[in-house]
Amino acid sequence: MIIQTWALLVDAYRELNAKKLFWITMLLNLGAVALFAALGISERGPTFLHWTFDNDLMNTRLVSKELFYKTQFVSWGIPVWLSWVATILALVSTAGLIPELISGGVIETVLSKPIGRVRLLLTKYLCGLLFVTAQVFVFSLGCFLVLGIRGGSFVPELFVAVPIVVLFFSYLFSVCVLIGLVTRSTIAALLLTVVFWFAVFIVNLGDEIVLAQAEGAAVKAEDAQKNLENQITLADRLLEQQAQSGVELADADGNPIEGLDARREAVNIALASSRARVTEREESAEQWQKWTDRVMLAKTILPKTQETIGLLSRYMLSMDDLKKMMAEDAGFDPEDMEDAPAFADPRVATRLEERKRGRTVFWVIGTSVAFEVLVLGLATVIFVRRDF
Amino acid sequence: MSDLALDLQHVAKTYKGKVKALRGIEMSVARGEVFGLLGPNGAGKSTLVKILMTVISPSECRGSMLGHAVGHKPTLANVGYLPEHHRFPKYLKGAQVLDFFGAMGGVPRRERKLRTGQLLEIVGMSEWAKKKVGGYSKGMRQRLGIAQALMNDPKLVVLDEPTDGVDPVGRRDIRDIVARLRDEQRTVFINSHLLSELEMVCDRVAILVQGTVRSQGTIDELTVGQDSYEIEILPSGEGADALGTFRRALPGEVNAAGGATSAGLTKLAGFRGSLADGTSVEIEKSTLRLGTADPHAIEPVIDALRAQGVTIRSLRQRRPSLEDLFMQAVTDPETGQSLKPGAAKDAKKGAAR
């Protein structure tokens, strides 16, 4: 059993090695690490090689070197490089593994050996994942050294990137395996996987937008509530002054105004519109919340690519770290955000991040792995039942 | 332990679309024999081989291979297989191909290393061991394929068209390898179109036609009662009537096939019929073929021909070749036409005639 598994691993390596893509991807990974190392931060601002870019918000007086590098890793190392560039390269490299295995003239020989079809398929699948593991490990090791040497702090948590990125890739690769098995075509497997990935991306984007709108609406509802409370305080103060002056409050017909709310509105004409605004914004927040629930339902059955990668940010940067990087700590005035879109409000960004971090690891990984198991299960059934 | 390497009692396969590729194969292959499987295109030969190798799942299958049920994966550790139109990954070198498929067969590393060298030597590919398969010719790939099939030191070797694309020298080498395997008491199951090749190496054969075994046995068993003598005469002159000459030399009345008698014989290019004792008679141009293995039976005919002053050019005993058997098997006895190639689509419409 071990002999066969090892043989399949060595064969997968030889296949990838023959395509040269393994080494090209490895070199690109090292290039990305070199780029990461070329970045730096000084008292004046960020640096690249010997160039310094003056920046009042991003310099060592405000941000430590460690935090700067961590942020760079989380800002582009994970979401841009590992999530997109390296993943596309990995898909290009591994998309042919299954179509090549089941191609005429090859599969007959392999199936005639004493190895079960389930084990054969799953071992090939693991071979694809091992390729990505090697790539991510090299990138992570490089970044770990850059962070330690340039940032002054070795952060072993960074290696969490390896299982997380491999897990993220495994969602897509399971789809690639299924499509490759059904179509027997490398090109179709690659293109349709990318289309699927794009569909998941669109759902994630929708989730991001709906969630931001919901949080924005909630923030605005809270602002309106605060404003209402201020207006009430102001009205109470005016009523108190009214009482002290001995003047009785009356309506246009000269009748005395009864009831506290009516009396408050009589002395503070802005109060009624504030109440209306609260109602309107609470309704809006409720509507957005309903949309959030709907999108969540769609997300639950799909693999959580973005959230899985987002788990890395959770490990690498605490909420305190994030807040330091956000405008909330830089003299932000909520009044300026009154008519601004939800995305522009740093409070929304913070709450959005908090809300996303509120999604449990079990939900993120559990439902995604369930999807993957389902897809792989389907692929296995097809592979086991097919006549070649 | 069963004496049979293969004991198939009812193997059937119906593909999607109701194409019946196999309709209940009954076949047995003894251990240590070289068995040939032949049949026209679409007869179901490759389907049968693929079922044995678990590449295709049967619709129905009763029987065993090396004492275990067909489809029993661990048994395949003792089986070597050369698929038809096999294709090895181009990125592998010859020795790597053997090492990979040996490992897939569960052969330990040390043994693989040893056998790789030995087998490459046997198939005459030692000099190509470190060259990539992508640069091999068809014949070289076939030689490597045979070596691959032997990597696990198999008790049963299944070769699907082993001489496909191989030159005459290569074919002879492959025959030698098969002979060597027989000497080593291994069972060899060969599926081939090249009837002459099979005839030279096989102990027993089976002829598959439209998904059923039309006949099986040793060539001697299959040709029992089909020996004949051929007498070829030299035409005695311009416009000589060979048909009449032979007719006069044959004892008694000759019944033509279909019930006519020799009385109605004319100058035809050929004739088929039988003597009163049932011996078949076939006349074709200047050759008379008498369906008997008894040399005494033809002596009077020779005497009669000589008495007519006819010169006998040749006299030879003839035994049907595998090709003759094959052609008999694929010919409809009622119409005399070759059966259509391919599997039948529907049980009623396309049943084997």
HADDOCK unambig.tbl for C-alpha pairs under 7 A between the chains (distance, minus, plus):
assign (segid A and resid 3 and name CA) (segid B and resid 103 and name CA) 5.84 0.50 0.50
assign (segid A and resid 3 and name CA) (segid B and resid 106 and name CA) 6.22 0.50 0.50
assign (segid A and resid 4 and name CA) (segid B and resid 103 and name CA) 5.55 0.50 0.50
assign (segid A and resid 4 and name CA) (segid B and resid 104 and name CA) 4.82 0.50 0.50
assign (segid A and resid 4 and name CA) (segid B and resid 106 and name CA) 6.34 0.50 0.50
assign (segid A and resid 7 and name CA) (segid B and resid 100 and name CA) 5.93 0.50 0.50
assign (segid A and resid 7 and name CA) (segid B and resid 103 and name CA) 6.06 0.50 0.50
assign (segid A and resid 7 and name CA) (segid B and resid 104 and name CA) 6.79 0.50 0.50
assign (segid A and resid 15 and name CA) (segid B and resid 91 and name CA) 6.50 0.50 0.50
assign (segid A and resid 18 and name CA) (segid B and resid 91 and name CA) 5.93 0.50 0.50
assign (segid A and resid 105 and name CA) (segid B and resid 85 and name CA) 5.65 0.50 0.50
assign (segid A and resid 105 and name CA) (segid B and resid 86 and name CA) 3.88 0.50 0.50
assign (segid A and resid 105 and name CA) (segid B and resid 87 and name CA) 4.54 0.50 0.50
assign (segid A and resid 106 and name CA) (segid B and resid 86 and name CA) 6.21 0.50 0.50
assign (segid A and resid 106 and name CA) (segid B and resid 87 and name CA) 5.41 0.50 0.50
assign (segid A and resid 106 and name CA) (segid B and resid 88 and name CA) 6.24 0.50 0.50
assign (segid A and resid 108 and name CA) (segid B and resid 55 and name CA) 5.92 0.50 0.50
assign (segid A and resid 108 and name CA) (segid B and resid 83 and name CA) 6.51 0.50 0.50
assign (segid A and resid 109 and name CA) (segid B and resid 83 and name CA) 6.51 0.50 0.50
assign (segid A and resid 111 and name CA) (segid B and resid 54 and name CA) 6.64 0.50 0.50
assign (segid A and resid 111 and name CA) (segid B and resid 55 and name CA) 5.87 0.50 0.50
assign (segid A and resid 112 and name CA) (segid B and resid 53 and name CA) 4.92 0.50 0.50
assign (segid A and resid 112 and name CA) (segid B and resid 54 and name CA) 6.29 0.50 0.50
assign (segid A and resid 112 and name CA) (segid B and resid 55 and name CA) 6.72 0.50 0.50
assign (segid A and resid 112 and name CA) (segid B and resid 76 and name CA) 6.61 0.50 0.50
assign (segid A and resid 112 and name CA) (segid B and resid 81 and name CA) 6.85 0.50 0.50
assign (segid A and resid 113 and name CA) (segid B and resid 76 and name CA) 5.78 0.50 0.50
assign (segid A and resid 113 and name CA) (segid B and resid 77 and name CA) 6.53 0.50 0.50
assign (segid A and resid 113 and name CA) (segid B and resid 104 and name CA) 5.96 0.50 0.50
assign (segid A and resid 113 and name CA) (segid B and resid 105 and name CA) 5.19 0.50 0.50
assign (segid A and resid 114 and name CA) (segid B and resid 73 and name CA) 4.94 0.50 0.50
assign (segid A and resid 114 and name CA) (segid B and resid 74 and name CA) 5.15 0.50 0.50
assign (segid A and resid 114 and name CA) (segid B and resid 76 and name CA) 5.11 0.50 0.50
assign (segid A and resid 114 and name CA) (segid B and resid 77 and name CA) 5.45 0.50 0.50
assign (segid A and resid 114 and name CA) (segid B and resid 105 and name CA) 5.96 0.50 0.50
assign (segid A and resid 115 and name CA) (segid B and resid 73 and name CA) 6.69 0.50 0.50
assign (segid A and resid 116 and name CA) (segid B and resid 73 and name CA) 7.00 0.50 0.50
assign (segid A and resid 387 and name CA) (segid B and resid 55 and name CA) 6.24 0.50 0.50
assign (segid A and resid 387 and name CA) (segid B and resid 56 and name CA) 4.47 0.50 0.50
assign (segid A and resid 387 and name CA) (segid B and resid 57 and name CA) 6.41 0.50 0.50
assign (segid A and resid 388 and name CA) (segid B and resid 55 and name CA) 5.81 0.50 0.50
assign (segid A and resid 388 and name CA) (segid B and resid 56 and name CA) 6.07 0.50 0.50
